[in-house]
Amino acid sequence: MNNEKMNQIISDAWANYQRKVLDKFMNDTTISNYAITNKEEFINKCKTNPEFSKTWGLKIEERELSLLERYELMKKLDNWVSVHYKEPKTMEYMDSQNIPAKLITITYNNEIIESYE
């Protein structure tokens, strides 16, 4: 559910960007050289450029989960088993059970969506 919502939010922000920037300036070569022409570039710019992100109201943050965060998530996802809390073996087990290792947070129009990957 969250991934669908995240994709919809990103699509909405991208469509807004296209309407306001691309359609207006693609004929102006001085600006079109700097215009972002695909969704992937738009997403990357929102992730890496705070000013751009603020302008378009789409903030995308990604971070790796700590061992403890993954361990707690594993327990919540009913995949919890008694594993020794030693990093290499625990990480291997969590990876084999597809326990998410990354948290993605998207903020758009004051709405916050979190998703685990």
SULPEPE-V553926 format. One record per residue. N is the residue number from 1. RES is the residue in one letter. OMEGA is omega in whole degrees, 0 to 359 (* if undefined). BURIAL is b if it has 24 or more other C-alpha atoms within 12 Angstrom, else e. Layout:
<<N,RES,OMEGA,BURIAL> <N,RES,OMEGA,BURIAL>>
//
This chain:
<<1,M,182,e> <2,N,179,e> <3,N,177,e> <4,E,180,e> <5,K,178,e> <6,M,179,b> <7,N,179,e> <8,Q,179,e> <9,I,179,b> <10,I,178,b> <11,S,178,e> <12,D,180,e> <13,A,178,b> <14,W,179,b> <15,A,178,e> <16,N,178,e> <17,Y,181,b> <18,Q,181,e> <19,R,187,e> <20,K,186,e> <21,V,187,b> <22,L,182,b> <23,D,184,e> <24,K,191,e> <25,F,183,e> <26,M,179,e> <27,N,179,e> <28,D,186,e> <29,T,180,e> <30,T,179,e> <31,I,184,e> <32,S,177,e> <33,N,181,e> <34,Y,183,e> <35,A,175,b> <36,I,188,b> <37,T,176,e> <38,N,186,e> <39,K,181,e> <40,E,177,e> <41,E,180,e> <42,F,180,b> <43,I,180,b> <44,N,180,e> <45,K,177,b> <46,C,180,b> <47,K,192,b> <48,T,184,e> <49,N,183,e> <50,P,180,e> <51,E,178,e> <52,F,179,e> <53,S,180,b> <54,K,180,e> <55,T,184,e> <56,W,173,b> <57,G,181,b> <58,L,180,b> <59,K,180,b> <60,I,179,b> <61,E,176,b> <62,E,175,e> <63,R,177,e> <64,E,177,e> <65,L,176,e> <66,S,177,e> <67,L,181,b> <68,L,179,e> <69,E,178,e> <70,R,180,b> <71,Y,179,b> <72,E,178,e> <73,L,178,b> <74,M,179,b> <75,K,180,e> <76,K,183,e> <77,L,180,e> <78,D,175,e> <79,N,186,e> <80,W,170,e> <81,V,180,e> <82,S,175,e> <83,V,179,e> <84,H,185,e> <85,Y,175,e> <86,K,193,e> <87,E,186,e> <88,P,182,e> <89,K,180,e> <90,T,179,b> <91,M,178,b> <92,E,180,e> <93,Y,181,b> <94,M,177,b> <95,D,180,e> <96,S,180,e> <97,Q,180,e> <98,N,175,e> <99,I,183,b> <100,P,180,b> <101,A,185,b> <102,K,174,e> <103,L,176,b> <104,I,178,b> <105,T,179,b> <106,I,176,b> <107,T,180,b> <108,Y,182,b> <109,N,179,e> <110,N,175,e> <111,E,182,e> <112,I,178,e> <113,I,176,b> <114,E,179,b> <115,S,178,b> <116,Y,175,b> <117,E,*,e>>
//
